[in-house]
Amino acid sequence: EKGHHEKQLLESRLAQIGQIIMVMANKGGVGKSTISSNLAAGLAERGYRVGVADADIHGPNQSRFFGFVGERVRLDERGLGPRAFTATGLDYPILVGSLAFMMESDDTPIVWRDAYKHDFMHHLIGSFDWGPLDFLVIDMPPGTGNELITLADLLEGHDVAALLATTPQEVALMDSLKAVRFCQERGMPLLGVVENMAGVTCPHCGGEFHLFPRDHLAAALNEVGVSSLAQIPLSPTLASGSDAGRPIVLDAPQSAEARAFAPAVDAC
Ligand code: ADP
């Protein structure tokens, strides 16, 4: 009966959520969490009610990227309380739910058995009291493993679309884009690719250059029928904004870095 109750709770949460955006990546470290937080910030800036669910079990970064390091969750009769990120100009706070809020301390490593991972996906969506949301952005674990399959199963029948975070050199290796195949096989709409670390602006001369070759990019994406939505530069202010707990999209909305996210926000 526990399973039945969990399922009911999950469905009651999902019934209040409009669009779910899964931010996926083939591997860690490509900027998936950075893209998730700024995407959520961009949607919130446009007046939407937005939640961010940090499902990256192995590297939960959303608590840091929204300035909630060390915070813990409260449990009341409505469930776990997500942390609310407020900023001037936002109609609604961004609600953040993360496994990091349930850890004993910030440096406790997380080693979950698969059964627990499944449970966690349930908890993340079902136990947090998200309330009504226009968008729930889910920062997925990297790869196309159990977590992704579990979550896709849990969300079956709801409005779910995926966004793939990647770097230019990764896109060139099309056979590594398992996430594209996953979406195609599941019939899950893939909004497109967000290319991270796609260029650098020289702080001295202002000139732009590319760290990674971009030659095959368009052709490779074209081959699998996926569009490149946005190109995010490699930028120290982007990293320092995240580390300081302020997504750059809200902190410096006129910056080139912030504006680079706009087409991805549009696509949602
Ligand atoms: P992932 O979620 O894919 O593991 P993160 O978003 O956590 O990746 O990014 C990994 C690290 O790289 C973080 O410290 C982040 O601040 C930094 N980073 C990500 N994208 C950029 C960028 N475009 N410019 C500078 N630093 C970045």
py3Dmol code that shows the C-alpha trace and the ligand (Angstrom):
import py3Dmol

protein = """\
ATOM      1  CA  GLU A   1       0.000   0.000   0.000  1.00  0.00           C
ATOM      2  CA  LYS A   2       3.007   2.258   0.460  1.00  0.00           C
ATOM      3  CA  GLY A   3       3.552   2.118  -3.289  1.00  0.00           C
ATOM      4  CA  HIS A   4      -0.034   3.119  -3.988  1.00  0.00           C
ATOM      5  CA  HIS A   5       0.131   6.068  -1.616  1.00  0.00           C
ATOM      6  CA  GLU A   6       3.422   7.237  -3.155  1.00  0.00           C
ATOM      7  CA  LYS A   7       1.968   7.051  -6.616  1.00  0.00           C
ATOM      8  CA  GLN A   8      -1.067   9.093  -5.552  1.00  0.00           C
ATOM      9  CA  LEU A   9       1.111  11.725  -3.933  1.00  0.00           C
ATOM     10  CA  LEU A  10       3.303  11.926  -7.030  1.00  0.00           C
ATOM     11  CA  GLU A  11       0.303  12.315  -9.305  1.00  0.00           C
ATOM     12  CA  SER A  12      -1.175  15.042  -7.106  1.00  0.00           C
ATOM     13  CA  ARG A  13       2.079  16.987  -7.352  1.00  0.00           C
ATOM     14  CA  LEU A  14       2.383  16.472 -11.100  1.00  0.00           C
ATOM     15  CA  ALA A  15      -1.219  17.538 -11.657  1.00  0.00           C
ATOM     16  CA  GLN A  16      -0.185  21.049 -10.597  1.00  0.00           C
ATOM     17  CA  ILE A  17       2.881  21.244 -12.834  1.00  0.00           C
ATOM     18  CA  GLY A  18       2.530  22.552 -16.387  1.00  0.00           C
ATOM     19  CA  GLN A  19       5.678  21.765 -18.343  1.00  0.00           C
ATOM     20  CA  ILE A  20       8.580  19.621 -17.209  1.00  0.00           C
ATOM     21  CA  ILE A  21      11.990  20.317 -18.738  1.00  0.00           C
ATOM     22  CA  MET A  22      14.613  17.609 -18.287  1.00  0.00           C
ATOM     23  CA  VAL A  23      18.105  18.981 -18.702  1.00  0.00           C
ATOM     24  CA  MET A  24      20.309  16.076 -19.722  1.00  0.00           C
ATOM     25  CA  ALA A  25      23.958  15.531 -20.601  1.00  0.00           C
ATOM     26  CA  ASN A  26      25.972  12.574 -21.789  1.00  0.00           C
ATOM     27  CA  LYS A  27      28.626  13.166 -19.169  1.00  0.00           C
ATOM     28  CA  GLY A  28      29.384  15.285 -16.139  1.00  0.00           C
ATOM     29  CA  GLY A  29      31.131  18.623 -16.110  1.00  0.00           C
ATOM     30  CA  VAL A  30      29.717  20.049 -19.343  1.00  0.00           C
ATOM     31  CA  GLY A  31      27.638  22.679 -17.536  1.00  0.00           C
ATOM     32  CA  LYS A  32      24.293  20.915 -17.184  1.00  0.00           C
ATOM     33  CA  SER A  33      23.655  22.417 -13.721  1.00  0.00           C
ATOM     34  CA  THR A  34      24.721  25.879 -14.878  1.00  0.00           C
ATOM     35  CA  ILE A  35      22.306  25.651 -17.789  1.00  0.00           C
ATOM     36  CA  SER A  36      19.493  24.328 -15.567  1.00  0.00           C
ATOM     37  CA  SER A  37      19.788  27.155 -13.052  1.00  0.00           C
ATOM     38  CA  ASN A  38      19.989  29.876 -15.674  1.00  0.00           C
ATOM     39  CA  LEU A  39      17.161  28.393 -17.672  1.00  0.00           C
ATOM     40  CA  ALA A  40      15.008  28.422 -14.535  1.00  0.00           C
ATOM     41  CA  ALA A  41      16.108  31.997 -13.845  1.00  0.00           C
ATOM     42  CA  GLY A  42      15.212  33.047 -17.380  1.00  0.00           C
ATOM     43  CA  LEU A  43      11.754  31.493 -17.134  1.00  0.00           C
ATOM     44  CA  ALA A  44      11.156  33.097 -13.724  1.00  0.00           C
ATOM     45  CA  GLU A  45      12.268  36.458 -15.104  1.00  0.00           C
ATOM     46  CA  ARG A  46       9.481  36.162 -17.670  1.00  0.00           C
ATOM     47  CA  GLY A  47       6.917  35.860 -14.904  1.00  0.00           C
ATOM     48  CA  TYR A  48       6.482  32.098 -14.744  1.00  0.00           C
ATOM     49  CA  ARG A  49       6.250  30.028 -11.581  1.00  0.00           C
ATOM     50  CA  VAL A  50       9.347  27.863 -11.722  1.00  0.00           C
ATOM     51  CA  GLY A  51      10.778  24.990  -9.714  1.00  0.00           C
ATOM     52  CA  VAL A  52      14.202  23.383  -9.989  1.00  0.00           C
ATOM     53  CA  ALA A  53      14.556  19.735  -8.985  1.00  0.00           C
ATOM     54  CA  ASP A  54      18.152  18.670  -8.549  1.00  0.00           C
ATOM     55  CA  ALA A  55      18.195  15.034  -9.599  1.00  0.00           C
ATOM     56  CA  ASP A  56      21.959  14.934 -10.092  1.00  0.00           C
ATOM     57  CA  ILE A  57      22.541  12.467  -7.299  1.00  0.00           C
ATOM     58  CA  HIS A  58      26.294  12.329  -7.710  1.00  0.00           C
ATOM     59  CA  GLY A  59      26.922  16.046  -7.984  1.00  0.00           C
ATOM     60  CA  PRO A  60      24.000  18.018  -6.554  1.00  0.00           C
ATOM     61  CA  ASN A  61      24.931  21.635  -7.348  1.00  0.00           C
ATOM     62  CA  GLN A  62      21.633  23.497  -7.355  1.00  0.00           C
ATOM     63  CA  SER A  63      21.775  24.298  -3.644  1.00  0.00           C
ATOM     64  CA  ARG A  64      25.091  26.060  -4.276  1.00  0.00           C
ATOM     65  CA  PHE A  65      23.998  27.739  -7.505  1.00  0.00           C
ATOM     66  CA  PHE A  66      21.006  29.313  -5.726  1.00  0.00           C
ATOM     67  CA  GLY A  67      22.858  30.158  -2.528  1.00  0.00           C
ATOM     68  CA  PHE A  68      21.408  27.514  -0.217  1.00  0.00           C
ATOM     69  CA  VAL A  69      24.588  25.727   0.834  1.00  0.00           C
ATOM     70  CA  GLY A  70      24.206  23.985   4.164  1.00  0.00           C
ATOM     71  CA  GLU A  71      20.432  24.480   4.345  1.00  0.00           C
ATOM     72  CA  ARG A  72      18.159  21.640   5.342  1.00  0.00           C
ATOM     73  CA  VAL A  73      14.530  20.970   4.520  1.00  0.00           C
ATOM     74  CA  ARG A  74      11.550  21.252   6.791  1.00  0.00           C
ATOM     75  CA  LEU A  75       8.953  18.530   6.761  1.00  0.00           C
ATOM     76  CA  ASP A  76       5.357  19.445   7.507  1.00  0.00           C
ATOM     77  CA  GLU A  77       1.972  17.939   6.706  1.00  0.00           C
ATOM     78  CA  ARG A  78       2.257  19.139   3.094  1.00  0.00           C
ATOM     79  CA  GLY A  79       5.629  17.523   2.513  1.00  0.00           C
ATOM     80  CA  LEU A  80       9.193  18.765   2.237  1.00  0.00           C
ATOM     81  CA  GLY A  81       9.475  22.512   1.824  1.00  0.00           C
ATOM     82  CA  PRO A  82      11.540  23.546  -1.210  1.00  0.00           C
ATOM     83  CA  ARG A  83      13.881  26.503  -0.675  1.00  0.00           C
ATOM     84  CA  ALA A  84      12.606  29.739  -2.232  1.00  0.00           C
ATOM     85  CA  PHE A  85      15.054  31.905  -4.184  1.00  0.00           C
ATOM     86  CA  THR A  86      13.913  35.504  -4.471  1.00  0.00           C
ATOM     87  CA  ALA A  87      15.327  38.345  -6.542  1.00  0.00           C
ATOM     88  CA  THR A  88      14.105  41.801  -7.474  1.00  0.00           C
ATOM     89  CA  GLY A  89      11.891  41.752 -10.525  1.00  0.00           C
ATOM     90  CA  LEU A  90      10.620  38.214  -9.999  1.00  0.00           C
ATOM     91  CA  ASP A  91       6.866  37.754  -9.630  1.00  0.00           C
ATOM     92  CA  TYR A  92       7.394  34.372  -7.955  1.00  0.00           C
ATOM     93  CA  PRO A  93      10.363  32.907  -6.124  1.00  0.00           C
ATOM     94  CA  ILE A  94      12.226  30.039  -7.784  1.00  0.00           C
ATOM     95  CA  LEU A  95      11.578  26.891  -5.734  1.00  0.00           C
ATOM     96  CA  VAL A  96      14.590  24.643  -5.310  1.00  0.00           C
ATOM     97  CA  GLY A  97      14.383  21.007  -4.227  1.00  0.00           C
ATOM     98  CA  SER A  98      17.604  19.093  -3.804  1.00  0.00           C
ATOM     99  CA  LEU A  99      18.993  15.975  -2.293  1.00  0.00           C
ATOM    100  CA  ALA A 100      21.678  18.211  -0.801  1.00  0.00           C
ATOM    101  CA  PHE A 101      19.022  19.450   1.638  1.00  0.00           C
ATOM    102  CA  MET A 102      18.680  15.932   3.017  1.00  0.00           C
ATOM    103  CA  MET A 103      22.330  15.125   3.509  1.00  0.00           C
ATOM    104  CA  GLU A 104      23.880  15.030   6.946  1.00  0.00           C
ATOM    105  CA  SER A 105      26.559  17.491   6.017  1.00  0.00           C
ATOM    106  CA  ASP A 106      27.710  19.138   2.810  1.00  0.00           C
ATOM    107  CA  ASP A 107      30.678  16.864   2.344  1.00  0.00           C
ATOM    108  CA  THR A 108      28.890  13.571   2.948  1.00  0.00           C
ATOM    109  CA  PRO A 109      29.496  11.569  -0.211  1.00  0.00           C
ATOM    110  CA  ILE A 110      26.449   9.970  -1.699  1.00  0.00           C
ATOM    111  CA  VAL A 111      26.558   6.309  -2.473  1.00  0.00           C
ATOM    112  CA  TRP A 112      23.099   5.093  -3.376  1.00  0.00           C
ATOM    113  CA  ARG A 113      22.024   1.650  -4.298  1.00  0.00           C
ATOM    114  CA  ASP A 114      19.842   1.541  -7.396  1.00  0.00           C
ATOM    115  CA  ALA A 115      16.781   0.847  -5.283  1.00  0.00           C
ATOM    116  CA  TYR A 116      17.392   4.043  -3.375  1.00  0.00           C
ATOM    117  CA  LYS A 117      17.974   5.971  -6.564  1.00  0.00           C
ATOM    118  CA  HIS A 118      14.528   4.929  -7.655  1.00  0.00           C
ATOM    119  CA  ASP A 119      13.136   5.993  -4.319  1.00  0.00           C
ATOM    120  CA  PHE A 120      14.928   9.284  -4.553  1.00  0.00           C
ATOM    121  CA  MET A 121      13.388  10.135  -7.905  1.00  0.00           C
ATOM    122  CA  HIS A 122      10.015   9.481  -6.312  1.00  0.00           C
ATOM    123  CA  HIS A 123      10.876  11.641  -3.326  1.00  0.00           C
ATOM    124  CA  LEU A 124      12.289  14.481  -5.336  1.00  0.00           C
ATOM    125  CA  ILE A 125       9.140  14.955  -7.375  1.00  0.00           C
ATOM    126  CA  GLY A 126       6.585  13.568  -4.936  1.00  0.00           C
ATOM    127  CA  SER A 127       7.745  14.580  -1.486  1.00  0.00           C
ATOM    128  CA  PHE A 128       8.553  18.205  -2.199  1.00  0.00           C
ATOM    129  CA  ASP A 129       5.590  20.514  -1.864  1.00  0.00           C
ATOM    130  CA  TRP A 130       6.076  22.231  -5.235  1.00  0.00           C
ATOM    131  CA  GLY A 131       2.586  23.666  -5.386  1.00  0.00           C
ATOM    132  CA  PRO A 132       1.394  25.042  -8.721  1.00  0.00           C
ATOM    133  CA  LEU A 133       4.220  25.549 -11.227  1.00  0.00           C
ATOM    134  CA  ASP A 134       4.348  26.599 -14.862  1.00  0.00           C
ATOM    135  CA  PHE A 135       7.733  24.894 -15.286  1.00  0.00           C
ATOM    136  CA  LEU A 136       9.694  22.306 -13.364  1.00  0.00           C
ATOM    137  CA  VAL A 137      13.310  22.181 -14.551  1.00  0.00           C
ATOM    138  CA  ILE A 138      14.946  18.875 -13.642  1.00  0.00           C
ATOM    139  CA  ASP A 139      18.741  18.817 -13.461  1.00  0.00           C
ATOM    140  CA  MET A 140      19.295  15.179 -14.447  1.00  0.00           C
ATOM    141  CA  PRO A 141      22.232  12.974 -13.543  1.00  0.00           C
ATOM    142  CA  PRO A 142      24.624  12.713 -16.489  1.00  0.00           C
ATOM    143  CA  GLY A 143      24.263   9.777 -18.832  1.00  0.00           C
ATOM    144  CA  THR A 144      21.369   7.619 -19.899  1.00  0.00           C
ATOM    145  CA  GLY A 145      21.354   5.189 -17.010  1.00  0.00           C
ATOM    146  CA  ASN A 146      18.751   3.975 -14.565  1.00  0.00           C
ATOM    147  CA  GLU A 147      17.899   7.396 -13.202  1.00  0.00           C
ATOM    148  CA  LEU A 148      16.823   8.691 -16.583  1.00  0.00           C
ATOM    149  CA  ILE A 149      14.738   5.633 -17.373  1.00  0.00           C
ATOM    150  CA  THR A 150      13.135   5.704 -13.927  1.00  0.00           C
ATOM    151  CA  LEU A 151      12.247   9.351 -14.175  1.00  0.00           C
ATOM    152  CA  ALA A 152      10.939   9.056 -17.722  1.00  0.00           C
ATOM    153  CA  ASP A 153       8.696   6.214 -16.517  1.00  0.00           C
ATOM    154  CA  LEU A 154       7.480   8.208 -13.515  1.00  0.00           C
ATOM    155  CA  LEU A 155       6.596  11.180 -15.701  1.00  0.00           C
ATOM    156  CA  GLU A 156       4.874   9.168 -18.414  1.00  0.00           C
ATOM    157  CA  GLY A 157       1.700  10.889 -19.558  1.00  0.00           C
ATOM    158  CA  HIS A 158       2.825  14.379 -18.481  1.00  0.00           C
ATOM    159  CA  ASP A 159       4.230  17.227 -20.560  1.00  0.00           C
ATOM    160  CA  VAL A 160       7.922  16.468 -20.582  1.00  0.00           C
ATOM    161  CA  ALA A 161      10.508  17.866 -22.965  1.00  0.00           C
ATOM    162  CA  ALA A 162      14.264  17.440 -22.899  1.00  0.00           C
ATOM    163  CA  LEU A 163      17.140  19.796 -23.409  1.00  0.00           C
ATOM    164  CA  LEU A 164      20.637  18.479 -23.996  1.00  0.00           C
ATOM    165  CA  ALA A 165      23.619  20.250 -22.465  1.00  0.00           C
ATOM    166  CA  THR A 166      26.852  19.620 -24.271  1.00  0.00           C
ATOM    167  CA  THR A 167      30.155  21.135 -25.328  1.00  0.00           C
ATOM    168  CA  PRO A 168      31.178  21.733 -28.937  1.00  0.00           C
ATOM    169  CA  GLN A 169      33.827  19.022 -28.931  1.00  0.00           C
ATOM    170  CA  GLU A 170      31.295  16.522 -27.617  1.00  0.00           C
ATOM    171  CA  VAL A 171      28.741  17.269 -30.288  1.00  0.00           C
ATOM    172  CA  ALA A 172      31.364  16.348 -32.858  1.00  0.00           C
ATOM    173  CA  LEU A 173      31.310  12.796 -31.458  1.00  0.00           C
ATOM    174  CA  MET A 174      27.816  11.955 -32.488  1.00  0.00           C
ATOM    175  CA  ASP A 175      27.931   8.354 -31.379  1.00  0.00           C
ATOM    176  CA  SER A 176      28.321   9.643 -27.836  1.00  0.00           C
ATOM    177  CA  LEU A 177      25.011  11.456 -27.961  1.00  0.00           C
ATOM    178  CA  LYS A 178      23.059   8.613 -26.416  1.00  0.00           C
ATOM    179  CA  ALA A 179      20.643  11.118 -24.949  1.00  0.00           C
ATOM    180  CA  VAL A 180      19.445  12.010 -28.442  1.00  0.00           C
ATOM    181  CA  ARG A 181      18.687   8.384 -29.152  1.00  0.00           C
ATOM    182  CA  PHE A 182      16.989   7.989 -25.796  1.00  0.00           C
ATOM    183  CA  CYS A 183      14.585  10.829 -26.574  1.00  0.00           C
ATOM    184  CA  GLN A 184      13.884   9.500 -30.037  1.00  0.00           C
ATOM    185  CA  GLU A 185      13.186   6.005 -28.753  1.00  0.00           C
ATOM    186  CA  ARG A 186      10.938   7.260 -25.940  1.00  0.00           C
ATOM    187  CA  GLY A 187       9.116   9.726 -28.173  1.00  0.00           C
ATOM    188  CA  MET A 188      10.154  12.531 -25.833  1.00  0.00           C
ATOM    189  CA  PRO A 189      10.435  15.915 -27.555  1.00  0.00           C
ATOM    190  CA  LEU A 190      14.036  17.129 -27.586  1.00  0.00           C
ATOM    191  CA  LEU A 191      13.910  20.920 -27.682  1.00  0.00           C
ATOM    192  CA  GLY A 192      17.516  21.071 -28.798  1.00  0.00           C
ATOM    193  CA  VAL A 193      21.096  21.324 -27.718  1.00  0.00           C
ATOM    194  CA  VAL A 194      22.609  24.034 -25.557  1.00  0.00           C
ATOM    195  CA  GLU A 195      26.287  24.289 -26.415  1.00  0.00           C
ATOM    196  CA  ASN A 196      28.297  25.291 -23.397  1.00  0.00           C
ATOM    197  CA  MET A 197      31.845  26.667 -23.390  1.00  0.00           C
ATOM    198  CA  ALA A 198      31.261  27.516 -27.017  1.00  0.00           C
ATOM    199  CA  GLY A 199      33.676  30.426 -27.180  1.00  0.00           C
ATOM    200  CA  VAL A 200      35.811  32.769 -25.119  1.00  0.00           C
ATOM    201  CA  THR A 201      36.057  36.547 -25.173  1.00  0.00           C
ATOM    202  CA  CYS A 202      39.546  37.838 -24.497  1.00  0.00           C
ATOM    203  CA  PRO A 203      39.422  40.102 -21.415  1.00  0.00           C
ATOM    204  CA  HIS A 204      42.254  42.219 -22.868  1.00  0.00           C
ATOM    205  CA  CYS A 205      41.328  42.865 -26.466  1.00  0.00           C
ATOM    206  CA  GLY A 206      37.654  41.843 -26.473  1.00  0.00           C
ATOM    207  CA  GLY A 207      38.260  39.474 -29.383  1.00  0.00           C
ATOM    208  CA  GLU A 208      36.391  36.202 -29.496  1.00  0.00           C
ATOM    209  CA  PHE A 209      37.944  32.817 -30.119  1.00  0.00           C
ATOM    210  CA  HIS A 210      36.898  29.194 -29.948  1.00  0.00           C
ATOM    211  CA  LEU A 211      38.647  26.650 -27.792  1.00  0.00           C
ATOM    212  CA  PHE A 212      37.212  23.717 -29.621  1.00  0.00           C
ATOM    213  CA  PRO A 213      36.804  23.140 -33.345  1.00  0.00           C
ATOM    214  CA  ARG A 214      33.265  23.788 -34.517  1.00  0.00           C
ATOM    215  CA  ASP A 215      33.638  22.498 -38.080  1.00  0.00           C
ATOM    216  CA  HIS A 216      31.469  19.425 -37.882  1.00  0.00           C
ATOM    217  CA  LEU A 217      28.955  20.732 -35.437  1.00  0.00           C
ATOM    218  CA  ALA A 218      26.118  21.887 -37.663  1.00  0.00           C
ATOM    219  CA  ALA A 219      26.439  18.871 -39.916  1.00  0.00           C
ATOM    220  CA  ALA A 220      26.537  16.452 -37.000  1.00  0.00           C
ATOM    221  CA  LEU A 221      23.431  17.957 -35.397  1.00  0.00           C
ATOM    222  CA  ASN A 222      21.653  18.080 -38.717  1.00  0.00           C
ATOM    223  CA  GLU A 223      22.324  14.390 -39.199  1.00  0.00           C
ATOM    224  CA  VAL A 224      20.340  13.517 -36.065  1.00  0.00           C
ATOM    225  CA  GLY A 225      17.699  16.177 -36.638  1.00  0.00           C
ATOM    226  CA  VAL A 226      18.479  18.235 -33.541  1.00  0.00           C
ATOM    227  CA  SER A 227      18.892  21.982 -33.498  1.00  0.00           C
ATOM    228  CA  SER A 228      21.416  24.037 -31.583  1.00  0.00           C
ATOM    229  CA  LEU A 229      19.387  26.432 -29.462  1.00  0.00           C
ATOM    230  CA  ALA A 230      22.057  28.470 -27.756  1.00  0.00           C
ATOM    231  CA  GLN A 231      25.802  28.902 -27.474  1.00  0.00           C
ATOM    232  CA  ILE A 232      27.034  29.804 -24.002  1.00  0.00           C
ATOM    233  CA  PRO A 233      30.560  31.222 -23.777  1.00  0.00           C
ATOM    234  CA  LEU A 234      33.211  30.036 -21.357  1.00  0.00           C
ATOM    235  CA  SER A 235      33.288  32.895 -18.915  1.00  0.00           C
ATOM    236  CA  PRO A 236      34.744  33.576 -15.474  1.00  0.00           C
ATOM    237  CA  THR A 237      31.759  35.731 -14.484  1.00  0.00           C
ATOM    238  CA  LEU A 238      29.418  32.872 -15.295  1.00  0.00           C
ATOM    239  CA  ALA A 239      31.332  30.545 -12.980  1.00  0.00           C
ATOM    240  CA  SER A 240      31.699  33.101 -10.195  1.00  0.00           C
ATOM    241  CA  GLY A 241      27.987  33.966 -10.382  1.00  0.00           C
ATOM    242  CA  SER A 242      27.100  30.308  -9.927  1.00  0.00           C
ATOM    243  CA  ASP A 243      29.534  29.909  -7.068  1.00  0.00           C
ATOM    244  CA  ALA A 244      28.130  32.992  -5.357  1.00  0.00           C
ATOM    245  CA  GLY A 245      24.612  31.563  -5.626  1.00  0.00           C
ATOM    246  CA  ARG A 246      23.278  34.071  -8.144  1.00  0.00           C
ATOM    247  CA  PRO A 247      22.442  32.861 -11.648  1.00  0.00           C
ATOM    248  CA  ILE A 248      23.924  35.341 -14.112  1.00  0.00           C
ATOM    249  CA  VAL A 249      20.650  35.616 -16.003  1.00  0.00           C
ATOM    250  CA  LEU A 250      19.221  37.451 -12.975  1.00  0.00           C
ATOM    251  CA  ASP A 251      22.414  38.960 -11.625  1.00  0.00           C
ATOM    252  CA  ALA A 252      23.632  40.631 -14.832  1.00  0.00           C
ATOM    253  CA  PRO A 253      20.747  40.354 -17.292  1.00  0.00           C
ATOM    254  CA  GLN A 254      22.358  42.688 -19.826  1.00  0.00           C
ATOM    255  CA  SER A 255      25.619  40.749 -19.999  1.00  0.00           C
ATOM    256  CA  ALA A 256      26.513  38.786 -23.114  1.00  0.00           C
ATOM    257  CA  GLU A 257      26.531  35.612 -21.007  1.00  0.00           C
ATOM    258  CA  ALA A 258      22.987  36.184 -19.743  1.00  0.00           C
ATOM    259  CA  ARG A 259      21.679  37.072 -23.190  1.00  0.00           C
ATOM    260  CA  ALA A 260      23.186  33.892 -24.598  1.00  0.00           C
ATOM    261  CA  PHE A 261      20.622  31.874 -22.613  1.00  0.00           C
ATOM    262  CA  ALA A 262      17.606  33.687 -24.058  1.00  0.00           C
ATOM    263  CA  PRO A 263      17.010  31.449 -27.113  1.00  0.00           C
ATOM    264  CA  ALA A 264      16.996  28.363 -24.879  1.00  0.00           C
ATOM    265  CA  VAL A 265      14.441  30.029 -22.593  1.00  0.00           C
ATOM    266  CA  ASP A 266      12.359  30.905 -25.665  1.00  0.00           C
ATOM    267  CA  ALA A 267      12.371  27.257 -26.743  1.00  0.00           C
ATOM    268  CA  CYS A 268      10.664  26.128 -23.526  1.00  0.00           C
TER     269      CYS A 268
END
"""
ligand_1 = """\
27
ADP
P 27.562 19.621 -14.805
O 26.248 19.898 -14.148
O 27.428 19.261 -16.247
O 28.419 18.668 -14.064
P 28.257 22.310 -13.911
O 27.184 23.196 -14.431
O 28.204 21.932 -12.476
O 28.370 21.006 -14.835
O 29.634 23.002 -14.273
C 30.869 22.459 -13.833
C 31.773 23.608 -13.394
O 32.101 24.405 -14.533
C 31.115 24.547 -12.397
O 32.078 24.985 -11.470
C 30.627 25.693 -13.239
O 30.570 26.919 -12.525
C 31.658 25.747 -14.357
N 31.086 26.198 -15.636
C 30.053 25.645 -16.306
N 29.811 26.306 -17.451
C 30.705 27.329 -17.501
C 30.969 28.395 -18.432
N 30.272 28.534 -19.565
N 31.967 29.258 -18.140
C 32.689 29.121 -16.996
N 32.496 28.144 -16.096
C 31.522 27.258 -16.333
"""
view = py3Dmol.view(width=600, height=400)
view.addModel(protein, "pdb")
view.setStyle({"model": 0}, {"cartoon": {"style": "trace"}})
view.addModel(ligand_1, "xyz")
view.setStyle({"model": 1}, {"stick": {}})
view.zoomTo()
view.show()
